[in-house]
Amino acid sequence: QVQLVESGGGLVQAGGSLRLSCAASGRTFSNYAMAWFRQAPGKEREIVATISRGGGSTYYPSSVKGRFTISRDNAKNTVYLQMNSLKPEDTAVYYCNTDVPSFKWGQGTQVTVSS
């Protein structure tokens, strides 16, 4: 059973930065393309970044492209999300999972961006 543990969220002013981490255990992490998702109150969960198994290929929707950077360390079974130039609309609970979610969701980490 894979466990996903997200961390690194917090309260930040608009224009600030945060770095999220997601530690995975229980499976060979490097076998999976990974992704970060977010869910704001009253909205559906949406994808914000994906990364291939080896880390050489990434994808971002237009809403975060140029501001967010996903990376991974397969030796540490960890995926990261560097978030810069944060906006109030980035406020959400952030989760990681495989790019097509197949693991049990973790508790997520709250990101709040004040204006």
C-alpha positions as CSV (number, residue, x, y, z in Angstrom):
1,Q,0.0,0.0,0.0
2,V,1.5,3.3,-1.1
3,Q,1.4,6.2,1.3
4,L,1.7,9.7,0.1
5,V,2.6,12.5,2.6
6,E,2.5,16.1,1.4
7,S,4.2,18.9,3.3
8,G,5.5,22.4,2.9
9,G,2.3,24.4,2.6
10,G,1.5,27.6,4.5
11,L,0.4,31.2,4.4
12,V,2.2,33.5,2.0
13,Q,1.6,36.9,0.6
14,A,0.9,37.3,-3.1
15,G,4.1,37.3,-5.1
16,G,5.8,34.9,-2.6
17,S,7.1,31.4,-3.0
18,L,6.6,28.0,-1.4
19,R,8.2,24.6,-2.0
20,L,6.0,21.6,-1.5
21,S,7.2,18.0,-1.0
22,C,5.5,14.7,-1.4
23,A,7.1,11.6,0.1
24,A,6.0,8.2,-1.2
25,S,6.5,4.8,0.4
26,G,5.5,1.3,-0.3
27,R,6.2,0.9,-4.1
28,T,9.0,1.5,-6.5
29,F,8.6,5.2,-6.9
30,S,10.5,5.5,-10.1
31,N,8.1,3.3,-11.9
32,Y,5.4,6.0,-11.9
33,A,4.9,9.4,-13.6
34,M,3.8,11.7,-10.8
35,A,1.7,14.8,-10.6
36,W,0.6,17.6,-8.3
37,F,-3.1,18.4,-8.0
38,R,-5.0,21.1,-6.1
39,Q,-8.5,21.6,-4.9
40,A,-9.9,24.9,-3.9
41,P,-13.1,25.2,-1.8
42,G,-16.2,24.5,-3.9
43,K,-14.1,23.4,-6.9
44,E,-13.1,20.2,-8.4
45,R,-9.6,18.8,-8.0
46,E,-7.4,20.0,-10.9
47,I,-3.9,19.0,-12.1
48,V,-1.2,21.6,-11.8
49,A,2.0,19.7,-12.9
50,T,3.1,16.3,-14.1
51,I,6.6,14.8,-14.4
52,S,7.7,11.6,-16.2
53,R,9.2,8.6,-14.4
54,G,12.8,9.8,-15.1
55,G,12.0,13.5,-14.6
56,G,12.9,14.5,-18.2
57,S,9.4,15.5,-19.2
58,T,7.0,17.9,-17.5
59,Y,3.7,19.5,-18.1
60,Y,1.9,22.5,-16.7
61,P,-1.5,24.0,-17.5
62,S,-1.5,27.6,-18.6
63,S,-2.7,28.8,-15.2
64,V,0.6,27.9,-13.5
65,K,3.1,27.6,-16.4
66,G,6.1,29.8,-15.9
67,R,5.5,30.0,-12.1
68,F,5.5,26.4,-10.9
69,T,8.2,23.8,-11.3
70,I,7.8,20.1,-10.6
71,S,10.9,17.9,-9.9
72,R,11.6,14.6,-8.4
73,D,14.3,12.7,-6.5
74,N,13.8,9.0,-7.2
75,A,16.5,8.0,-4.7
76,K,14.4,9.8,-2.0
77,N,11.0,8.7,-3.3
78,T,10.0,12.4,-3.3
79,V,8.4,14.8,-5.7
80,Y,8.6,18.5,-5.3
81,L,6.6,21.5,-6.4
82,Q,8.4,24.9,-6.4
83,M,5.8,27.6,-6.6
84,N,6.8,31.2,-7.3
85,S,4.9,34.4,-8.0
86,L,2.0,33.0,-6.0
87,K,-1.5,34.5,-6.6
88,P,-4.6,34.4,-4.3
89,E,-6.2,32.1,-6.8
90,D,-3.5,29.5,-6.1
91,T,-5.1,29.1,-2.6
92,A,-6.1,25.4,-2.3
93,V,-5.2,22.1,-0.8
94,Y,-2.3,20.6,-2.8
95,Y,-2.0,16.8,-3.3
96,C,0.4,14.5,-5.1
97,N,-0.4,11.2,-6.9
98,T,0.4,9.3,-10.0
99,D,-0.4,11.3,-13.1
100,V,-3.5,9.2,-13.5
101,P,-4.4,8.9,-9.9
102,S,-4.0,5.4,-8.7
103,F,-2.8,5.7,-5.1
104,K,-4.8,6.5,-2.1
105,W,-4.9,10.3,-1.7
106,G,-2.8,11.7,1.1
107,Q,-4.0,14.4,3.5
108,G,-2.7,17.2,1.3
109,T,-1.1,20.4,2.3
110,Q,-2.9,23.7,2.6
111,V,-1.6,26.7,0.6
112,T,-3.1,30.1,1.3
113,V,-2.1,33.1,-0.6
114,S,-3.1,36.5,0.8
115,S,-3.6,39.5,-1.4
